[in-house]
Amino acid sequence: MPPTDSTDSSLPLDRAALAGAPAKLLRDGRWANAQVFRVEAAGREWVVKDFSRRAFWVRYTIGRFLLRRELRALQRLDGIDGVPQRAFRIDGDAIAAEFIPGTTLGQVAAEQMTAPFFVALERLLNDVHARGIVHLDTRGTGNMLLRPDGRPALIDFQASLDTRRMPVAWRRWLDDLDMTGVYKKWLQRDPDSMGPVRRELYERMTRRRRLWIARGYAGAAKQRTPSGPAGPH
């Protein structure tokens, strides 16, 4: 499906339908983040990201930018099993995509995260990278799911980037950085099954990431304040 921001009257949700549909609030978000709902409509369950209750200037700046970026990423990833499908724009303040049932990795028992699961998760992220998208929020546990059938899923592409027009070296670096989120969890749960190649990539990229953060995003060293007793908050 080609990326588009357009609305379509044939789509399963518009603002009126959203107002009347059974919905569950999944995340209220902060002042500059969307509210996230799980909604039933047209015989399916959808995840809706909605900025309509945010301040006017948030809706028309950050909100429009974040929604547009995520929508284009999801539409580019259409057809990849394990990524939210059928993404569309409801209106200027909201987008929707199919809900993927599953448990976030932070809530999954350690024995369920086996080598075959991590191999499948690695393959899923490689499929995403092959479409020219990096997720860039893989190091936490909230954006990766274990589905009821044991397969992985990857959600929430708000921080994603399109790498297709980047130099090859930059794209490879971002792909590897993205993959460290998978390898971090693999190392914690089943390190013996990782093998030396994955472990070496994880350690190499982690060193580079630490250096990048320590020197600051623009290359200037960050100034550390002297440690001391914490003051009032």
N, C-alpha and C positions, 0 to 999 in steps of 0.2 A: 504494500500500500504506500503510495507516495505521500510524503509529509504534507500536511495541510492544517491550517487553523480554522477552516471554514466550518460553519454549523450546517445541519442537514435535518429537515423536518421529519425524515424517515427514521432518524436515530431513536433509540429507546428512551432517552431522557431529555427533556427540556426543563426549563426553570419551573414551569407549572407542574409537570409530572414529578419533579424532584420534591416540591413542596408537599405533595400528597402521598409520596411513596414511603413504605416502612423503612426506617433508617436507624442505624446505631452509630453513635459518635465513637470513633476509634481514637482520635487524637485532636485535642482542641488547639494545640499549637500556641506559639507566642504571637506577639503583635505583628510580626512580619512573616508569619507562616500561615499556610492554609489550614482550615479545619478539614479533617478527614473523616468521611462517613462511609459506612457499609450500607448499601441501598439495594432493595429488591425492586426490580422493574422488568417488564417484558420477559418474564420467565427466567431471568438470570439475576445473579448478584454482582454488584458493581462497587468499586471503590471510587468515591468522588472526592476530589480536592477542590475546596471552595474558599475563595478570598472575599466573598460578598459581604461579610460582616467585619472586615478590616477597615481601617481608616482609608479615606478617599485617596490620599497620596500613595499609600501602600498598594492599594488595588491597581492603580493606574501606572505604577512603576515596577516595583519588585514583583508584585503579583503577576502582572502580565508577562514579565520576562521569565519567571520561573515556570509558569504554566506552559508557555510557548516552548521552552527548552525541553521540558519533560514530555510534552505531547509529541514533539518531533522525534525524540529518542525512541519512545514507545512505538510510534508508527514505523520507524526504520527497523525496529526489532520484531515487527509483526511476523508471526509464523514460527518463532522460536519457542519451543515448549519450555515452560519454566519462567517465562516473562509475561507480565500482564498483557492480555490481548484485547483487540477491538477498541483501542483507545480513540476517544473523540472529544471534541470541545462541546460543552453544553452551552456556554455563552462566554462573554469576555472575562468572567470571574471564576469559571469552574471547568474542569475536565473530568472525564471518567474513563475507567478501564475495567475489564473483568476482574472480579475478586478471585484470588487464588487461596484456597483453604490450606492451612498449614500452621506449624508451630515455629516461632522464631528460635534460632539456634541457642539463644541464651536460656530458653526454657526446655531444651531437649536433653534427655538423659545422655550421659557420656557414652554408654554402650550402644546407643542408636547411631552415633556418628562414626561409622566404620570406614575402612579404606575404600570400598566400592562407592559409598556416598560421596566421599571427597573427590574421587575420580570423576564422578558424574557432575559434581559442582564445578570442578576445574573445566570440564568439557563445556558446561553451560556458559561459563564466563569467557572461554575461548570463542564460542559461537557469537557472543555479544561483541567481542573485540573484532571478529571477522567482518561485522557489519559497520565498523568504524565508530563504535561507541565505547567509551570507558565509563564505568559506574562512579568511581571515585569516592564511594562511601561503603567499602566492603570490610573495613577493619572492625567495626562494631558487630553486634549480633542481631540487631533488629531488622536488617534488610535482607537476610538470608533465611529461608524457610525449609523445614522438613515437611513435605506433603504427606497426607495420610497413606499414600502408596509407597513411601520411602524415597521418592525422588526429590531433588532440590528445586528451589525456586529463588528468584532474585527480584526484589521489589524496590520501589521508591527510587526513581531515576532523576530526582530533582537536581542533584549535584553533577549529573553526567556531562560529558563533553563529546562533541563530534570531532574525531581525529582525522578524518579523511583528507583534509587539506594540509595537515601538519607534515613537517619533514619526517622521513622514515625513522630517524633516530629518536625524535621526540615521541612519536607514536609508540615505538617499541618500549621506551622508558615508561610511559604512562600505562601501557598494557601490563608491564611487569610490576609496576607499583600497585595497580589494581589487584593483581593476582596474589600479592602478599597478604591480602585479607583472607583469602582461602587458606594459604599456607600457614598463617598464624594459628588458625583454628585447628588445622590438621596437626601441626606440631604439638599443640596442647592436648589433643585427644588420642592420636595414634602415630607418634613420631617414627616408629620403626618401619611403617609402611610408606613413608614419604620418598625414600631413596635419596641419594646424594645430590642429584641434579636439582631437585626442588628445594632441598635444604640450602644448597649453595646460593640459589637465586634469592631465597628469602633473606638469608643473612647479608648478602651483598646489597640488596635493595633497602633493607632496614638500616644498614650503616649509612647509605647515601641519604635516606630520608631524614635520619637524625642530624646529619650534617646540614642539610637544607633548612631544617627547622631551626637549628642552633644559629645559623648565619642569617636567618631572616629571609623573607621571600624576595627581597630586592638585593640580597647578597651582603648586606651590612650586618655585622655582628650585633646580636641583641644585648642590651645592657641589663644585667641582673641587679636587682636591689638587694642590699644586705639583709640577711635573715635576722629576725628578731621577734619579740613577742607580737602576737597578732593584736591588732587594734579592733575597735568596735566596728561592726558591719552595718 
